[in-house]
Amino acid sequence: MTPLTPASIAAPFARYSHGMEVPAGWRLVVCSGQLGVAADGSVPEDARAQADLCFANIAAILAEARMTLADIVRINAYVTDRAHMKGYMDSRDAHAGAPPPASTLMIVSGFTRPEFKVEIEVIAAAP
């Protein structure tokens, strides 16, 4: 994968790439949005803990395709309040590989249940 960060536009605001080029012939995995819910149905209160669970769920999905979090080329993330941005970004930076994937973060009004604060979806690619 090749990060795309043209010098002719402003640098990324955080640890992400403006774009990622995937070589021809690589396999793609597209993950549905994952919420911060454990297998037993528990949901932590903290946005960072929810984001960590989202990435753990994504890691399990990618493992089914013989991929890891390091194979992520694109992240779309959603938080319910600006106050949750730091927790999400700290988690993203801890779990995303290098070079950092392309990434978008949006603030939304809510999810299906009020205790959810973070949702993350990804696209991954590997040979």
C-alpha positions in Angstrom: 0.0 0.0 0.0 1.2 3.5 -0.7 0.1 6.5 1.3 -1.0 9.5 -0.8 -0.2 12.8 0.8 0.4 15.4 -2.0 2.5 18.4 -1.0 0.0 20.7 -2.9 -2.7 20.3 -0.2 -2.7 20.9 3.5 -1.2 18.2 5.6 -3.5 15.9 7.6 -4.8 17.3 10.9 -3.9 14.1 12.8 -2.3 10.7 12.2 -3.9 9.6 9.0 -3.1 9.7 5.2 -5.1 11.7 2.7 -5.4 8.5 0.6 -4.1 5.0 0.2 -3.2 3.2 -3.1 -3.9 -0.5 -3.1 -1.9 -2.6 -5.6 -3.8 -4.4 -8.3 -4.8 -7.9 -7.5 -5.0 -7.4 -3.7 -8.0 -8.8 -1.7 -10.4 -6.3 -0.1 -12.5 -6.7 3.1 -15.2 -4.2 3.8 -16.4 -4.2 7.5 -19.8 -3.0 8.6 -19.7 -0.4 11.4 -18.7 -1.9 14.7 -20.0 -0.6 18.0 -18.2 -0.8 21.4 -20.1 -3.8 22.6 -18.4 -7.0 24.0 -19.5 -10.5 23.1 -21.4 -10.7 26.4 -23.4 -7.6 25.4 -21.7 -5.3 27.9 -20.9 -1.7 26.8 -18.3 0.3 28.6 -19.1 3.9 29.6 -15.8 5.4 28.3 -15.5 6.4 24.6 -11.9 5.2 24.5 -12.9 1.8 25.9 -15.8 1.6 23.3 -13.4 2.5 20.5 -10.9 -0.2 21.7 -13.8 -2.7 21.6 -14.7 -1.5 18.1 -11.1 -2.2 16.9 -11.1 -5.6 18.7 -14.3 -6.5 16.9 -12.8 -5.4 13.6 -9.6 -7.4 14.3 -11.7 -10.5 14.7 -13.5 -9.9 11.4 -10.2 -9.3 9.6 -8.7 -12.4 11.1 -11.5 -14.4 9.4 -9.9 -13.2 6.1 -6.3 -13.7 7.3 -5.8 -10.0 7.7 -4.9 -7.8 10.7 -5.5 -4.2 11.7 -2.3 -3.3 9.9 -4.1 -4.1 6.6 -6.6 -1.3 7.1 -6.6 1.3 4.2 -9.7 3.3 5.2 -11.4 4.1 8.5 -14.8 5.8 8.8 -15.6 6.7 12.4 -18.5 8.3 14.1 -18.8 9.8 17.6 -21.8 11.3 19.3 -20.0 14.3 20.8 -16.8 16.3 20.3 -15.9 15.3 23.8 -15.4 11.7 22.5 -13.0 12.6 19.7 -9.9 12.3 21.9 -10.8 8.9 23.2 -11.5 7.7 19.7 -8.4 9.2 18.2 -6.2 7.8 20.9 -7.6 4.4 20.2 -7.2 4.8 16.4 -3.6 5.9 16.8 -2.9 2.9 19.1 -4.5 0.3 16.7 -4.0 1.6 13.2 -0.8 0.5 11.4 1.8 2.4 9.5 1.5 4.1 7.2 -1.7 5.4 8.8 -4.8 4.7 6.8 -7.1 7.2 5.2 -9.6 8.3 7.8 -12.7 10.3 8.3 -14.3 11.2 11.7 -17.9 12.5 11.9 -19.9 13.7 14.8 -23.4 12.3 14.7 -26.6 12.7 16.8 -26.7 9.2 18.0 -26.9 5.4 17.4 -29.5 2.7 17.9 -29.0 2.7 21.7 -28.1 5.8 23.8 -25.1 4.2 25.5 -23.2 3.8 22.3 -20.7 6.7 21.7 -18.4 5.4 18.9 -18.9 3.4 15.7 -16.1 2.4 13.4 -16.1 0.9 9.9 -13.1 0.0 7.8 -11.8 -1.2 4.5 -8.7 -3.5 4.5 -6.5 -4.9 1.7 -3.9 -7.6 1.6 -2.1 -9.6 -1.1 
